[in-house]
Amino acid sequence: MIDAQRGILYPARMPDFHRLPPPTQAGELVEWFWVPEWSIEPGRTSRQHVVAYPALNLVVDPGGVELVGASTTATHRDLVGRGWAVGALLKPASVAVLVDDPSVLRDDSTPFDAPDLLAAVRQAMESGDDSRRERAALVFSEWLIEKVGLVGPAARQANEMATLLMADAAITRAEDAAVRLSMSVRTLQRLAHRHVGLPPAAMIRRRRLQEAAQRVREQPDVDLSTLAADLGYADHSHLTNDFRTVLGIAPSTYRAS
């Protein structure tokens, strides 16, 4: 099940926001599509804070297409006026075709030349009908399928790696994932570098921090020491340091905000 609020630090501040599963035929290429739409009063700004998933995103908005690399810190975007975006949280199988070295986009982004994708998504989103988001996800998927082509064994293995690191709470170390995937840690590291641009340990850290932020937000009375133990942190101070390093604030401060 797609959690529409996972990774979003202040969901109540979000504009109209949807996460949509990809069509079946694009299931090896996209984790999900995310579609915000907003209308901000003149003279005002809505700042959206996110702890993004450890993956790349291909994003279309009215101004163009952008390939956004995996991030290592919390990020924000300031929304003004009226607008929309359609983003694809890419599975690793898509990445090798779109960029030679995803690590160069870590905490960065670059314009992506795809005028046909831009035109198709704009037509869907600016149609004004209630199915615009689903139609945008469909044409986006069709474009990706044609762009990527057949998914080979190495790309499928990279997808399996990402699923373990991003979603399996039992995986707390790179060594755990390597054992589950029947490969060496060195091979795992090369796979992550080529298809995500982050080391496996950073992907695990991001997953745990997302979970910690969500638990703190949704369970105001949660004991932070217990939470740290549940998520595989060495202790409470380790969790707090992770929060401060990535979010810039302590868990108690985030809970109060």
C-alpha positions in Angstrom: 0.0 0.0 0.0 1.3 3.5 -0.9 1.6 5.8 2.1 0.7 9.3 0.8 2.4 11.0 3.8 5.6 9.0 4.2 8.6 11.3 3.9 6.5 14.5 4.1 7.4 16.3 7.3 4.4 18.6 7.7 1.5 16.9 5.8 -1.1 19.5 7.0 0.7 22.1 5.1 0.7 20.2 1.8 -1.5 21.3 -1.1 -3.7 18.8 -2.9 -1.3 15.8 -3.1 -1.7 12.3 -4.5 0.5 9.3 -4.9 -0.6 6.9 -7.7 0.6 3.4 -8.4 2.0 2.8 -11.9 0.1 0.8 -14.4 1.1 -2.9 -14.3 3.2 -2.6 -17.4 5.4 0.0 -15.8 5.7 -1.8 -12.4 9.4 -2.5 -12.9 10.2 1.1 -13.7 8.3 3.3 -11.3 7.6 2.9 -7.6 4.8 5.4 -7.8 3.8 8.7 -9.3 3.3 11.8 -7.1 1.1 14.7 -8.2 0.8 17.9 -6.2 -1.5 20.7 -7.4 -1.7 24.1 -5.7 -3.2 27.5 -5.7 -1.6 29.9 -3.2 -3.0 33.3 -2.5 -1.1 36.2 -4.2 1.8 37.4 -2.1 2.0 34.2 0.0 4.4 31.2 -0.2 3.9 27.6 0.9 7.1 25.9 1.9 7.0 22.1 1.7 9.6 20.1 3.7 10.4 16.5 2.6 12.7 13.7 3.7 12.8 12.2 0.2 13.1 8.5 -0.6 16.6 7.2 -1.5 15.8 7.2 -5.2 15.8 9.4 -8.3 12.8 11.3 -9.5 11.9 12.3 -13.0 9.6 15.4 -12.6 7.4 17.2 -15.1 5.9 20.6 -14.5 4.6 23.2 -16.9 8.1 24.7 -17.3 9.9 21.5 -18.3 11.3 18.1 -17.2 13.9 17.6 -14.5 15.9 14.6 -13.3 16.3 14.9 -9.5 19.0 12.9 -7.8 18.8 11.1 -4.5 19.2 13.4 -1.5 21.1 13.1 1.7 19.4 15.9 3.6 15.9 17.2 4.1 14.8 19.4 1.3 12.1 22.0 0.7 10.3 23.6 -2.2 8.5 26.9 -2.0 5.2 27.0 -3.8 3.7 30.2 -5.2 0.7 31.0 -7.4 -1.0 28.2 -9.2 0.7 25.1 -10.5 1.1 21.4 -10.7 3.9 18.7 -11.0 3.9 15.1 -12.0 6.8 13.1 -10.6 7.9 9.5 -11.0 9.8 7.9 -8.1 12.0 5.8 -10.3 12.9 2.2 -9.6 16.6 1.5 -10.2 15.8 -0.4 -13.5 14.9 3.0 -15.0 18.0 4.9 -13.8 20.8 3.4 -15.8 19.1 4.4 -19.1 18.5 8.0 -18.0 21.8 8.9 -16.5 25.3 7.4 -16.7 26.3 8.1 -13.1 23.5 8.9 -10.7 26.0 9.8 -8.0 26.7 13.1 -9.8 23.1 14.1 -9.2 23.3 13.4 -5.4 21.6 16.4 -3.7 21.2 18.0 -7.1 19.1 18.0 -10.3 19.5 18.6 -14.0 17.1 19.6 -16.8 16.1 16.5 -18.9 15.4 16.9 -22.6 12.1 15.1 -23.2 9.8 17.5 -25.1 7.4 14.6 -26.1 7.0 13.6 -22.4 6.4 17.3 -21.4 3.8 17.7 -24.1 1.9 14.5 -23.2 1.8 15.2 -19.5 0.8 18.8 -19.9 -2.0 17.9 -22.2 -3.3 15.4 -19.6 -2.9 17.7 -16.6 -4.3 20.8 -18.3 -7.4 19.0 -19.6 -9.2 20.0 -16.4 -11.1 16.7 -16.0 -11.2 14.5 -12.9 -9.0 11.8 -14.4 -6.2 14.1 -15.3 -3.8 12.7 -12.8 -4.4 9.1 -13.9 -4.0 10.0 -17.5 -0.8 11.8 -16.8 0.6 8.8 -15.0 -0.4 6.6 -17.9 1.3 8.7 -20.6 4.3 9.1 -18.4 4.5 5.3 -18.0 4.2 4.8 -21.8 7.0 7.1 -22.3 9.3 5.4 -19.8 8.5 1.9 -21.2 9.5 3.0 -24.6 12.6 4.9 -23.3 13.9 2.1 -21.1 13.0 -1.0 -23.2 13.4 -4.5 -21.9 14.4 -4.8 -18.2 17.3 -7.3 -17.9 18.5 -9.4 -15.0 20.9 -6.8 -13.6 18.2 -4.2 -13.5 15.8 -6.6 -11.8 18.4 -7.4 -9.2 18.9 -3.6 -8.6 15.1 -3.3 -8.1 15.2 -6.2 -5.5 18.1 -4.5 -3.7 16.1 -1.2 -3.5 13.0 -2.9 -2.2 15.1 -4.5 0.6 16.8 -1.4 1.6 13.8 0.9 1.3 11.1 -1.3 2.8 12.3 -4.1 4.9 12.7 -3.2 8.5 14.7 -6.3 9.2 17.5 -4.9 7.1 19.6 -2.7 9.3 23.1 -3.1 7.8 24.4 -3.4 4.3 25.7 -6.9 5.2 22.1 -8.0 5.9 21.0 -7.0 2.4 24.0 -8.7 0.9 23.2 -12.0 2.6 19.6 -11.8 1.5 20.6 -11.1 -2.1 23.4 -13.8 -2.1 26.1 -11.3 -3.1 29.1 -9.7 -1.5 28.9 -6.3 0.2 31.2 -5.0 -2.5 28.8 -6.1 -5.3 25.9 -4.6 -3.4 27.8 -1.3 -3.1 28.5 -1.2 -6.8 24.9 -2.0 -7.6 23.7 0.8 -5.4 26.2 3.3 -6.9 25.2 2.5 -10.5 21.5 2.5 -10.0 20.8 4.9 -7.1 24.0 7.0 -6.5 23.9 6.4 -2.8 25.7 3.7 -0.7 23.5 1.0 0.8 24.1 2.3 4.3 22.7 5.8 3.3 19.6 4.2 1.9 18.9 2.2 5.1 19.5 5.4 7.1 17.0 7.3 5.1 14.4 4.6 5.5 14.8 4.6 9.2 14.7 8.3 9.5 11.5 8.5 7.5 9.9 5.9 9.8 11.2 7.8 12.9 9.7 11.1 11.7 6.4 9.5 10.9 6.2 7.7 14.2 7.1 10.9 16.1 4.4 12.8 14.2 1.6 10.2 14.5 2.4 9.0 18.0 3.1 12.1 20.1 3.6 10.0 23.2 6.1 7.6 21.8 9.2 7.1 23.9 12.2 8.1 21.9 14.5 5.5 23.4 11.9 2.7 22.6 11.6 4.2 19.1 15.3 4.2 18.6 15.5 0.5 19.6 12.6 -0.5 17.4 14.3 1.1 14.3 17.7 -0.4 14.9 19.5 2.7 16.2 22.2 2.0 18.8 20.5 4.3 21.3 18.4 7.5 21.7 21.4 9.8 21.1 22.1 8.0 17.7 18.5 8.7 16.6 18.7 12.3 17.8 22.0 12.9 15.9 20.5 11.4 12.8 17.5 13.8 13.1 19.8 16.8 13.7 22.1 15.9 10.8 19.4 15.5 8.2 16.5 17.6 9.5 18.4 20.2 11.4 16.3 19.7 14.5 16.0 17.2 17.4 13.0 14.7 17.5 11.5 16.5 20.5 11.6 19.8 18.6 10.0 18.2 15.5 7.3 16.6 17.7 6.5 20.0 19.3 6.3 21.7 15.8 
